[in-house]
Structures are given as C-alpha cells and as structure tokens.
Amino acid sequence: MDVNGKIIQGEFDRINDEFVLNQVKHFTTQSTLNKDQMDSIYDYLMNHKDEEDGQILTLNEQMLVRLSQEESSQFIEDLNQIRDLYE
C-alpha cells in the first residue's frame, strides 16, 4: 500500500508488517522500518515537537535533512497515518 504524506513517502508491506521509506521531503532514500522503530521515531519527535529550531534527520547515514518545527509536526502526522497500518 502506497503512503504519500506531507513529508514522507513510501510503501507499507502488510505481509512483513513493515514500512519501506522511499522519500523524505524531496530526498530519496531506502529504509525499512518495523513498528518498534516507527514508534521510537514518533516518540522522539513528540517529545521534541516544541523545539523552535526543528530537527535534523540523517538519511542513509550520511545526508542531513533539516525539518522546521512545522515540518516536524507534518512528519508526526505522516507517522500517525503509517502507525495505524501496523497490526
């Protein structure tokens, strides 16, 4: 099932119960996240959502992507949509 959020895009694999992250903002990536990993990212962003400077993500262990405070909130919304797909 394709997921096209405001910040992230990817595909949810119902058979393996995991999310394959293909894009963050306009950057292409390839990461597979299970429910625990997704929950960890969600919890971290929720705990830091009020930080005015936003957040920095690392893609492919080498590329830094800045998320403004608003983009962090949009990322959280996208994660909520994906977290609902896990069984």
Buried (B, 14 or more C-beta within 10 A) or exposed (E): EEBEBBBBBBEBEEEEEBBBBBBBBEEEBEBEBEBEEBBEBBEEBEEEBEEEEBBEBEBEEEEEBEBEBEBBBBBBEBBEBBBEBBE
